[in-house]
Amino acid sequence: MTSALSSEQTNALLAALAWQIELGVDECISETPLDRFEEIAKAPAAKQASKASPTPLPKKKAPAPEDDGLAQAVTAAQHLATGVETLDQLRSAMEGFDGCPLKLGARNTVFADGNPAAKVMFIGEAPGRDEDRQGKPFVGRSGQLLDKMLGAIGLDRTSDNPDKAAYITNVLPWRPVENRDPSTDEAVMLWAFLERHIQLAAPDYVVALGKSPAAVLLDTPVAITRMRGRWMAPPRTGGKPLLLTFHPAYLLRQPLEKAKSWKDLLSLRAALDGDQPKIET
Ligand code: URA
């Protein structure tokens, strides 16, 4: 027989759960402890014998179940992304997508902020704790620095004027535990959403903030300290000019690098003012 929990007990359980999530717990485990050493010791001889006489490896490796899961999630994301025609529909499609385990530990799907009509779209890595709580990208310390960077070249994410506005999103819409970088699998899985996001927002210019968005948009690993400041026009932005620059979080850790970042911002300002950026191939 089960007895109903008091609201005090419910709140205590929710607080305990929230704390677990804060600590990075992202899966449930059984209540009963298992002694894995004992399990191995009791394993039937046949299983242990495989150690003595290993069976030859199959010539072609069978796909691991997790690869299969990734492929299915990629297909599901592609299906959803290609089926939407507006940014609101895209947001709903992403909120309804259950293929990414990060969503289980997230409070919000962090879609975008700013003015979607803006001429320039900024793409960061993934929400942090503050963004996860508020459901908006770049609202924590990095976001405050980003706002200052935008302000320095006359941009403002709250502006209604597309010439002065900024539109901001991330490679991942869900917070990775302990704020780690997006994994390759996560970026691959969710690429269809970001691709559609860029197509629907249709900015004139795209700015990759840091190495993760740069790698996703160029579809190759990027050494951002070497590549920053460059303009490219990759297929993944639909040929739209893409500027690579540092992530604001990196600038908070390495304030001396702000001078280089300032150069990049001036180059963006010049492009917005009509100077053709020098696209590298
Ligand atoms: N860092 C990011 O890359 N994105 C955010 O939204 C916040 C911090």
Residues whose N, C-alpha, C, O or C-beta is under 5 A from the ligand:
A	BS01	URA	G124 E125 A126 P127 G128 E131 K136 P137 F138 S142 N170
